Amino acid sequence: MAGPDEDDPEPTASADPRASGYPRAAEADPRGDPYLRTRFAIPARPATFLRRDRLVTHLDQALGTPLTMVNGAAGAGKTLLLADWAAGVEGPLAWFTTDTADLGPGVFWAYLIEALRPAGVALPPGGGSPADASHVPQTLLARLAAELSTREQPVVLVLDEYDRVTDPEIAEQLEFVLHHAGAGLRLVLVTRTEPLLPLHRYRAAGDLTEIRGAELAFTPEEAAALLALHGLTLPVSAARALVERTRGWAAGLRLCALAAQEDPDPERYLKEFEADRSTVADFLLAEVLKRQSPEIQDLLLRVSVLERFGPELANALTGRSDAGPLLAGLHRDNAFVEHLGHDSYRLHPLFGEILRAHLRMREPGLEPELHGRAARWLRRSGSLTETLTHGAAAGDWEFTAGALVDDLAIGRLFTGLHSDDLVDLFAGMAPEAHGPAPDLVRAARDLARRDPDHGRAPLHRAEQALAELRRAADPPDTAAAELSCALLKALAARLTGAAGPAEEAAETAVRLRERIPARLLDEHPEVTALLQAHLGSALLWAGRYDEARAALTEVAECAGGAATALLREDALGRLALIEQLNGWPGRAERTAQAAMTETEGFGLPQPAGSGVARTVLAAVAVERNELRRAHALLTVADAPHPVLCDPVLEAGRALATARLHLARGDTRAALAATGPAVDAVTESPWVRTQTALVAAAAHLAAGRADAAVELLEERLPEDRGPAVVAAARARLAAGHPDAARELLDRLRPDGRTGPAVTVRATLVRAQAADDTGDPAAARRLIGQALHDARRDLLRRPFLEAGSWIRPFLTTAPLRALAEDWLTPGSAHGTSPGAASGSTPASVPPEDRPQPPVVEELSGRERDVVLRLSRMMSTEEIAADLYVSVNTVKTHLKSAYRKLSVNRRNDAVRRARELGLI
């Protein structure tokens, strides 16, 4: 491992057994100075040096190619890597640290020839060394090449610090010798810069071995091993973070390790050290920054405020016009300037930290100005995210908020991959920032925290300011700001359950869209999606299902990738809720499962959405008497996204929780669950209905049928399906079967009401028939209910029916319909006729939490699972489907993943539960 400066011109020498037994032709170089023998010495490796076998193995290829280049930045570990490798090379090897190149070709070649002598390369007497420091006779180079070409075993010549060779004449001479030496020379260059040699020719011919900076970088495992050599025990995860910060830079890791040894908490130091106050800073300032010209130093200091940059942006910060070639040169010279392609660069992270600290010390107050310049340049170039970052760093909040609003990007505070970052960025906005844009951002920030009370004031100020601008003699274009205002008003309406204001905001938005450039609307699909999502949720709260479905479907089907994934998930969840409220548990489950997978693959936090889908799945699980699963779904600890946590979600969760308590027989907990008032400006009709249904069910469970009848007659409209069925059941329990049938006769099949309602209605009719002495009609109606409930596995209606139904289910025709999913002793072991919430004799499998299907099975996967249910082997399935056994195994593995199972029997059972086979 490199020390603080692995390219030290005076390295500690180690004795080399190959360095004796060969006479020297001269004791002095062409200037008359004695040879400095340290330039021929292989540097010694420190005790904490880490041998990296992957690099040594790669270097072994140097023995088979004429030219090898190890190219990396200062402190990359090049020299000690070569020293470690050279110590293991069998055969003649010469080492020359080329820090004499600036003294002229004569001195360079005199030293090189002297370095070769211990390796057994000797020129004829009288022509063995240049006599002129500035000139080398061509005949001497020809003799040297001829001498090397006659060798049976090639000489390995390592030229360390070859980046000091900047004289094209020396490079041309070296290429001449290398070419004519043939197989007698293996030249290894250790350099920080691209050497002045025709590398492309060697590369094309396969005659070049290369190791560059990316390969020299330490891996996390290597970094952990290096730290261990310094007495520091660090887990690979912590080492990975250090490697990320240092980019695996050898000298940086070594210097950090040395400094951490002196700290009482080494692991904390390595995690939190301030680069600008460490030996790393001293190294980089001395070895990189101070080696540059004043112009380049100024360029590096100014671009240090940028995460990434191109020549034009660098010119904007420096006032120069030549940043392009300067940056290309810095990258070529491995001066810690990384080229990202497409004329884009960035500084090494540690180097950037140190330069920024140095900038603050040298020119206090310049950093915010540079951020401001960068923000305005980036604004013109169309890079919004970087514009906002630099605008905030400059403290120019009017400009920064204006850029966000004018770009129609205020929706990104609520959705997308970087919404949290944007909220955090504007959290530091100064209170003295004034104008419509800062006020809109303040309102958005408050609404993003689900605080409409505080959000209304800045929203109102922004609306008034925009109105004043429109009345000006020469009004500016405020369409984007007005549309942002409409969006926030729709959100405020959603959070308070106000359908009317949400509709007004949506109508205003439609008019404003005509004034917005199509490009902006295309770039920000989240704006339209948010508006429709807010409208759809407010309409859903108002019980206007058809209109809500139309708006939410538009959101669920919108494009936009990650920018709208959160909204698509939430919209699908609310569409599932509509299906559940209408009594379609199977449809609700499938839509909710689709919602649960909508954000997969976008890198969004999980769970990313509002939780409506999970609530719907819990409600469906209660209908199936899968109570443990319902409980697991309702007690997920992850908080929903604040913007999407509106009255619809709150009421939906409260009602699902109440029904779970009812199914467990805890009527007091059920009533308490619906007790807390939802914070909304208007009452929701379906929430009012469902709350009354829970209360009525609690009365019936306690034997208070008359109280249930009175409650339902007073509070519920009798034209709603669930309400009518509940009222009919209450009247039947009160001993009025004719009144119950009369109520049910009012129901008209319209295709909207699903089996969760119709099955209950059929069972009420069956009980009424039984009560009035018509068992045949009761049996027929129970058979119809079983048939309608089977596909969706609706067990709760039969459990709620009471003990009267049990004798009917023991008869042959009905027992056959109930087998495998309802009756005792079947796969589900549920005992119909038990009181609501009663515990069966054994815990049924469906009462275990069941994970949702990850995604729908493909047609071929269904074919495979169907054949599994027929007890076919893998080979038989392959033959039946005309595919290979491996293909069947692949389909099985995918189906197991989607069904969240690990075994064949479980896959068949789960597929049957979901109605897939």
KAFENLIN-V610519 format. One record per residue. N is the residue number from 1. BURIAL is I if it has 9 or more other ideal C-beta (glycine too) atoms within 8 Angstrom, else O. Layout:
<<N	BURIAL> <N	BURIAL>>
This chain:
<<1	I> <2	I> <3	I> <4	I> <5	I> <6	I> <7	I> <8	O> <9	O> <10	O> <11	I> <12	O> <13	I> <14	I> <15	O> <16	I> <17	O> <18	O> <19	O> <20	O> <21	O> <22	I> <23	O> <24	O> <25	I> <26	I> <27	O> <28	O> <29	I> <30	I> <31	O> <32	O> <33	O> <34	O> <35	I> <36	O> <37	O> <38	I> <39	I> <40	I> <41	I> <42	I> <43	I> <44	I> <45	O> <46	O> <47	O> <48	I> <49	I> <50	I> <51	O> <52	O> <53	O> <54	O> <55	I> <56	I> <57	O> <58	I> <59	I> <60	O> <61	I> <62	I> <63	I> <64	O> <65	I> <66	I> <67	I> <68	I> <69	I> <70	I> <71	I> <72	I> <73	I> <74	I> <75	I> <76	I> <77	I> <78	I> <79	I> <80	I> <81	I> <82	I> <83	I> <84	I> <85	I> <86	I> <87	O> <88	O> <89	I> <90	O> <91	O> <92	I> <93	I> <94	I> <95	I> <96	I> <97	I> <98	I> <99	O> <100	I> <101	I> <102	O> <103	O> <104	I> <105	I> <106	I> <107	I> <108	I> <109	I> <110	I> <111	I> <112	I> <113	I> <114	I> <115	I> <116	I> <117	I> <118	I> <119	I> <120	O> <121	I> <122	I> <123	I> <124	O> <125	O> <126	O> <127	O> <128	I> <129	I> <130	I> <131	O> <132	O> <133	I> <134	O> <135	I> <136	I> <137	O> <138	O> <139	O> <140	I> <141	I> <142	I> <143	I> <144	I> <145	I> <146	I> <147	I> <148	I> <149	I> <150	O> <151	I> <152	O> <153	O> <154	I> <155	I> <156	I> <157	I> <158	I> <159	I> <160	I> <161	I> <162	I> <163	I> <164	I> <165	I> <166	O> <167	I> <168	O> <169	O> <170	I> <171	I> <172	I> <173	I> <174	I> <175	I> <176	I> <177	I> <178	I> <179	O> <180	I> <181	I> <182	O> <183	O> <184	I> <185	I> <186	I> <187	I> <188	I> <189	I> <190	I> <191	I> <192	I> <193	I> <194	O> <195	I> <196	O> <197	I> <198	O> <199	I> <200	O> <201	O> <202	I> <203	I> <204	O> <205	O> <206	O> <207	O> <208	I> <209	I> <210	I> <211	I> <212	O> <213	I> <214	O> <215	O> <216	I> <217	I> <218	I> <219	O> <220	I> <221	O> <222	I> <223	I> <224	I> <225	I> <226	I> <227	I> <228	I> <229	I> <230	I> <231	O> <232	I> <233	O> <234	I> <235	O> <236	I> <237	O> <238	I> <239	I> <240	I> <241	I> <242	I> <243	I> <244	O> <245	O> <246	I> <247	I> <248	I> <249	I> <250	I> <251	I> <252	I> <253	I> <254	I> <255	I> <256	I> <257	I> <258	I> <259	I> <260	I> <261	I> <262	O> <263	I> <264	O> <265	O> <266	I> <267	I> <268	O> <269	I> <270	I> <271	I> <272	O> <273	I> <274	O> <275	I> <276	I> <277	O> <278	I> <279	I> <280	I> <281	I> <282	O> <283	I> <284	I> <285	I> <286	O> <287	I> <288	I> <289	I> <290	O> <291	O> <292	I> <293	O> <294	O> <295	O> <296	I> <297	I> <298	I> <299	I> <300	I> <301	I> <302	I> <303	I> <304	I> <305	I> <306	I> <307	O> <308	O> <309	I> <310	O> <311	I> <312	O> <313	I> <314	I> <315	I> <316	I> <317	I> <318	I> <319	O> <320	I> <321	O> <322	O> <323	I> <324	O> <325	O> <326	I> <327	I> <328	I> <329	O> <330	I> <331	I> <332	O> <333	I> <334	I> <335	I> <336	I> <337	I> <338	I> <339	O> <340	O> <341	O> <342	O> <343	O> <344	I> <345	I> <346	I> <347	I> <348	I> <349	I> <350	I> <351	I> <352	I> <353	I> <354	I> <355	I> <356	I> <357	I> <358	I> <359	I> <360	I> <361	O> <362	O> <363	O> <364	O> <365	O> <366	O> <367	I> <368	I> <369	I> <370	I> <371	I> <372	I> <373	I> <374	I> <375	I> <376	I> <377	I> <378	I> <379	I> <380	O> <381	O> <382	O> <383	O> <384	I> <385	O> <386	I> <387	I> <388	I> <389	I> <390	I> <391	I> <392	I> <393	I> <394	I> <395	O> <396	I> <397	I> <398	I> <399	I> <400	I> <401	I> <402	I> <403	I> <404	I> <405	I> <406	I> <407	I> <408	I> <409	I> <410	I> <411	I> <412	I> <413	I> <414	I> <415	I> <416	I> <417	O> <418	O> <419	I> <420	O> <421	O> <422	I> <423	I> <424	O> <425	I> <426	I> <427	O> <428	O> <429	I> <430	O> <431	O> <432	O> <433	I> <434	O> <435	I> <436	I> <437	I> <438	I> <439	I> <440	I> <441	I> <442	I> <443	I> <444	I> <445	I> <446	I> <447	I> <448	I> <449	O> <450	I> <451	O> <452	I> <453	O> <454	O> <455	I> <456	I> <457	O> <458	I> <459	I> <460	O> <461	I> <462	I> <463	I> <464	O> <465	I> <466	I> <467	O> <468	O> <469	I> <470	O> <471	O> <472	O> <473	O> <474	O> <475	I> <476	O> <477	O> <478	I> <479	I> <480	I> <481	I> <482	I> <483	I> <484	I> <485	I> <486	I> <487	I> <488	I> <489	I> <490	I> <491	I> <492	I> <493	I> <494	I> <495	I> <496	I> <497	I> <498	I> <499	I> <500	O> <501	I> <502	I> <503	I> <504	I> <505	I> <506	I> <507	O> <508	I> <509	I> <510	O> <511	O> <512	I> <513	I> <514	O> <515	O> <516	I> <517	O> <518	O> <519	O> <520	I> <521	I> <522	O> <523	O> <524	I> <525	I> <526	I> <527	I> <528	I> <529	I> <530	I> <531	I> <532	I> <533	I> <534	I> <535	I> <536	I> <537	I> <538	I> <539	I> <540	I> <541	I> <542	I> <543	O> <544	I> <545	I> <546	O> <547	O> <548	I> <549	I> <550	I> <551	I> <552	I> <553	I> <554	I> <555	I> <556	I> <557	O> <558	I> <559	O> <560	I> <561	O> <562	I> <563	I> <564	I> <565	I> <566	I> <567	I> <568	I> <569	I> <570	I> <571	I> <572	I> <573	I> <574	I> <575	I> <576	I> <577	I> <578	I> <579	I> <580	I> <581	I> <582	I> <583	I> <584	I> <585	I> <586	I> <587	I> <588	I> <589	I> <590	I> <591	I> <592	I> <593	I> <594	I> <595	I> <596	I> <597	I> <598	I> <599	I> <600	O> <601	O> <602	I> <603	O> <604	I> <605	O> <606	O> <607	I> <608	I> <609	I> <610	I> <611	I> <612	I> <613	I> <614	I> <615	I> <616	I> <617	I> <618	I> <619	I> <620	I> <621	I> <622	I> <623	I> <624	I> <625	I> <626	I> <627	I> <628	I> <629	I> <630	I> <631	I> <632	I> <633	I> <634	I> <635	O> <636	I> <637	O> <638	O> <639	O> <640	I> <641	I> <642	I> <643	I> <644	I> <645	I> <646	I> <647	I> <648	I> <649	I> <650	I> <651	I> <652	I> <653	I> <654	I> <655	I> <656	I> <657	I> <658	I> <659	I> <660	I> <661	I> <662	I> <663	I> <664	O> <665	I> <666	I> <667	I> <668	O> <669	I> <670	I> <671	I> <672	O> <673	I> <674	I> <675	O> <676	O> <677	O> <678	I> <679	O> <680	I> <681	O> <682	I> <683	O> <684	I> <685	O> <686	O> <687	I> <688	I> <689	I> <690	I> <691	I> <692	I> <693	I> <694	I> <695	I> <696	I> <697	I> <698	I> <699	I> <700	I> <701	I> <702	O> <703	O> <704	O> <705	I> <706	O> <707	O> <708	I> <709	I> <710	O> <711	I> <712	I> <713	O> <714	O> <715	O> <716	I> <717	O> <718	I> <719	O> <720	I> <721	I> <722	I> <723	I> <724	I> <725	I> <726	I> <727	I> <728	I> <729	I> <730	I> <731	I> <732	I> <733	I> <734	I> <735	O> <736	O> <737	I> <738	O> <739	I> <740	I> <741	I> <742	O> <743	I> <744	I> <745	O> <746	I> <747	I> <748	O> <749	O> <750	O> <751	O> <752	O> <753	I> <754	I> <755	I> <756	I> <757	I> <758	I> <759	I> <760	I> <761	I> <762	I> <763	I> <764	I> <765	I> <766	I> <767	I> <768	I> <769	I> <770	I> <771	O> <772	O> <773	O> <774	O> <775	I> <776	O> <777	I> <778	I> <779	I> <780	O> <781	I> <782	I> <783	I> <784	I> <785	I> <786	I> <787	O> <788	I> <789	I> <790	I> <791	O> <792	I> <793	I> <794	I> <795	I> <796	I> <797	I> <798	I> <799	I> <800	I> <801	I> <802	O> <803	O> <804	I> <805	I> <806	I> <807	O> <808	I> <809	I> <810	O> <811	I> <812	O> <813	O> <814	I> <815	I> <816	O> <817	I> <818	I> <819	I> <820	O> <821	I> <822	I> <823	I> <824	O> <825	O> <826	I> <827	O> <828	I> <829	I> <830	I> <831	I> <832	I> <833	I> <834	I> <835	O> <836	I> <837	I> <838	I> <839	O> <840	I> <841	O> <842	O> <843	O> <844	I> <845	I> <846	I> <847	I> <848	I> <849	I> <850	I> <851	O> <852	I> <853	I> <854	O> <855	O> <856	O> <857	I> <858	O> <859	O> <860	O> <861	I> <862	I> <863	I> <864	I> <865	I> <866	I> <867	I> <868	I> <869	I> <870	O> <871	O> <872	O> <873	O> <874	I> <875	O> <876	I> <877	I> <878	I> <879	O> <880	O> <881	I> <882	O> <883	O> <884	O> <885	O> <886	O> <887	I> <888	I> <889	I> <890	O> <891	I> <892	I> <893	O> <894	I> <895	I> <896	I> <897	O> <898	I> <899	I> <900	I> <901	O> <902	O> <903	O> <904	O> <905	O> <906	I> <907	I> <908	I> <909	I> <910	I> <911	I> <912	I> <913	I> <914	I> <915	O> <916	O> <917	O>>
